[in-house]
């Protein structure tokens, strides 16, 4: 940790939801460790905080050592990539509480941000640009709906150059490198929204000042095949899809209108998928035009 | 938080184990919130750290709002009593992962300790005295065995001036006031052992230097009726009982031999149950004489 003037501690606890069920049904646990770490990293990143340390909790009815080892190894890798200490963790065996073969994974992250570097959305105004950052898949959200839609489907069937299972289980991305690239280019976002439960509908309003909303332009970013497939198979209503899934955007960044093109350029140079996907408008909530 | 010279952050994540099953079967959730907070407080207190903030995670198959509210209210009370911020939390609904009506509760605590105030057991030597601090019940350990022994029993039957349920579910005690009383009297413990999973057998050795063990004297502290009942009903082997349960001692403090009587006096004046229960001996592990 570099010397800081007025460090503020930021912390968050979360789980990965029923993505665990898909992973458990396929015996593929490694991605879940990355999922929980990167989910937590993004949760505090939206305030401008960098991860300091992380702790995990893994519980099952009967602990399966290979499953736990795979989760922890994935978490360790993701922590290392983020320069975050994996400070500790706990495993719990709770017969009768968990269904056979199922597991829950809980992560807690603690990070630091300079008091004057806190990102809080206060400076967002009408006309600001919204940049969408590519997700790697559903991340850790929408799995209840996805599992319903895919009930009975062969998850190992070829799909989009891989399998449905691969596309569903692709680990949650960390947007720490993306935000770092913006900061390095002196393009500090005015607001960041991590697209988790509630999707593109419920998450962005939480980081906007009263009286402001978002207009997102459909077609301004590529919706990955998995989401098209889920929406098609399940005949999912358009707004329901935007609420259940990230639809290809794992994080939104609000920037000054004049900085949008430069920000996209910087993000793409850093290897991120990034598009200007909309703007801040008077009103509330998110509408899709 | 008072100004500190060289603050060290300490953190811990843990759950309350299958105590949740007894609580859920009786619809009595409030104690679980106190359980997880106080368990976490004690987990970092053994390093000399004071709680700074706490986060909780509560998950069920289908969230029961009254259950979640009761847990969180209990956690809030325990945090307030400890001067610890309840920084946030998360609830998760995970059908298929959790059995119907069951829940898991995970807590994460972050605390601070002055670098030169870290309690690490390094100064413990042969002949040091061991003080036992009274538990309020099984705390959050031994519930798998307790539930097995009590299978089919009427938990609402009168027992020890209350009911078996009351004695089982009595919340985990925080030893922060006890340790505060010792510090205020300039009686800093050389080592502290929180008696959790592994009981009086497995926890104390973790905080002792290589080559040292404990001798605990049976009869030197009162074993509460609940433990006697469990041991009797289950014909539990003596060592198995010491490993599964705290047997009436929720924390052990190692002090200089000459300070033992004064420490007990200070603790009792602070309202704690406290006894000199043994001493540090050459060797390893814990033996019961």
Interface residues (C-beta under 8 A of the other chain):
Chain A: X9 X11 X12 X13 X14 X15 X17 X18 X20 X21 X52 X53 X55 X56 X57 X59 X87 X88 X89 X90 X92 X94 X95 X96 X97 X98 X99 X102 X103 X104 X106 X108 X110 X144
Chain B: X9 X11 X12 X13 X14 X15 X17 X18 X20 X21 X52 X53 X55 X56 X57 X59 X87 X88 X89 X90 X92 X94 X95 X96 X97 X98 X99 X102 X103 X104 X106 X108 X110 X144
